[in-house]
Amino acid sequence: MKNKIIKIITLCSLVFCLQLTTTQEVTAQCPMCKMSAESNLKNGGTDGQGLNNGILYMLLTPYVIVFGLGYFWWRNRKKEEEFELEENIHLN
């Protein structure tokens, strides 16, 4: 079981590192939003940058939630294992 978890964590880490090292230009905005942001930037505005920051914020939120839940699960699981270990020591 422990080897399987290590393999999964290693694979996820490898995929994450590959995603960080490879970059592509992505146009994920609708044409109307893109045109509005580009014209605003050309006229000296900063609304386009705020739009991009908002998109990144919305992208990051699910990852933060999943990481937080995983951390709390891991912390509680670790406490349960310590408690079981202490019980076994007291029973012997």
C-alpha positions in Angstrom: 0.0 0.0 0.0 2.8 2.4 0.9 4.7 1.7 -2.3 1.5 2.4 -4.3 1.1 5.8 -2.6 4.7 6.7 -3.2 4.3 5.8 -6.9 1.2 8.0 -7.2 2.9 10.9 -5.5 5.9 10.6 -7.7 3.8 10.5 -10.8 1.8 13.6 -9.7 5.0 15.4 -8.9 6.5 14.6 -12.3 3.4 15.8 -14.1 3.3 19.0 -12.0 7.0 19.7 -12.8 6.4 19.1 -16.5 3.5 21.6 -16.5 5.7 24.2 -14.8 8.5 23.8 -17.3 6.5 23.9 -20.5 4.7 27.1 -21.5 2.3 27.9 -24.3 0.4 31.0 -25.2 -3.3 30.3 -24.5 -6.2 32.4 -25.6 -9.0 31.4 -23.3 -11.0 34.6 -23.4 -14.0 35.1 -25.5 -13.4 37.4 -28.5 -15.4 40.2 -27.1 -13.5 40.2 -23.8 -10.2 39.9 -25.6 -10.9 42.8 -27.8 -12.1 44.9 -24.9 -9.0 44.1 -22.8 -6.6 44.8 -25.8 -8.2 48.1 -26.6 -8.0 49.1 -22.9 -4.3 48.2 -22.7 -3.6 50.1 -26.0 -5.2 53.2 -24.5 -3.0 53.0 -21.4 -5.5 51.3 -19.1 -4.8 48.4 -16.7 -8.2 46.6 -16.9 -6.8 43.9 -19.1 -4.1 42.9 -16.6 -6.8 42.8 -13.9 -8.9 40.5 -16.1 -5.9 38.1 -16.5 -5.2 38.2 -12.7 -8.9 37.3 -12.1 -8.7 34.4 -14.4 -5.6 33.1 -12.6 -7.3 33.6 -9.3 -10.2 31.5 -10.4 -7.9 28.8 -11.7 -5.9 28.6 -8.4 -8.9 28.4 -6.1 -9.8 24.7 -6.7 -6.2 23.6 -6.2 -5.9 25.5 -2.9 -9.2 23.8 -1.7 -8.0 20.3 -2.7 -4.6 20.9 -1.1 -6.2 22.1 2.1 -8.5 19.1 2.3 -5.6 16.8 1.6 -3.5 18.4 4.3 -6.2 18.1 6.9 -6.9 14.5 6.0 -3.1 13.7 6.2 -2.8 15.5 9.6 -5.8 13.6 11.1 -4.6 10.3 9.6 -1.2 10.9 11.2 -2.8 11.6 14.6 -4.9 8.4 14.3 -1.7 6.3 13.6 0.1 7.8 16.6 -2.9 7.1 18.8 -3.1 3.5 17.6 0.7 3.1 18.2 0.3 4.4 21.7 -2.6 2.0 22.3 -0.6 -0.9 21.1 2.3 0.0 23.4 0.0 0.3 26.5 -1.6 -3.0 25.7 1.7 -4.9 25.5 
